[in-house]
Amino acid sequence: MKKILITFLLLGSLMLASCSGNSPKAVAEKFLKAINAGDFKEAKKYCDEKTGDLIGMLESFSKGEKPKEKDIKSFTITKVEENGDTAKVFYKAEGSDKEESLDLKKIKGKWLVSINKEQGKENGMHHEDGDDHSSDDMEIDTPEHENEASQDSIPSTEED
């Protein structure tokens, strides 16, 4: 009887320990540590599919370069707001007074970081020149006279 009780207590403790590793706070910490270390493969483990795609783009911009030790900043989780299957984890990076946040979603029982394109811009996940280089709002400016000239040079397919 004692062996059965001890076994159940150990299994219960193990289950509690494994659940705590999947809290919004724990997932956000693991994600942020991986991003700060330049370990994008590890960071993708804690993201939904769309966020994983964004991380892949970030990885391609960095071209596999690991951040220098002086570039790696620690962070402090300041608060966690959980609301059903969504959560928001607030944090401050070392040396910054600005509070940042990560959105998380519970998908199939697992908390995953879920960053949309707009949130990525807000949290500094954009190209160094301040542009995210998306094609959604990309326009090509051509002088008016070039547009007219190029229209005239397009062969007509209509028969006269």
PyMOL commands that set and color helices and strands:
alter all, ss='L'
color gray80, all
select helices_A, chain A and resi 2-20+24-36+40-44+49-62+69-71+117-122+144-152
alter helices_A, ss='H'
color red, helices_A
select strands_A, chain A and resi 75-83+86-93+99-107+110-113
alter strands_A, ss='S'
color yellow, strands_A
deselect
rebuild
show_as cartoon
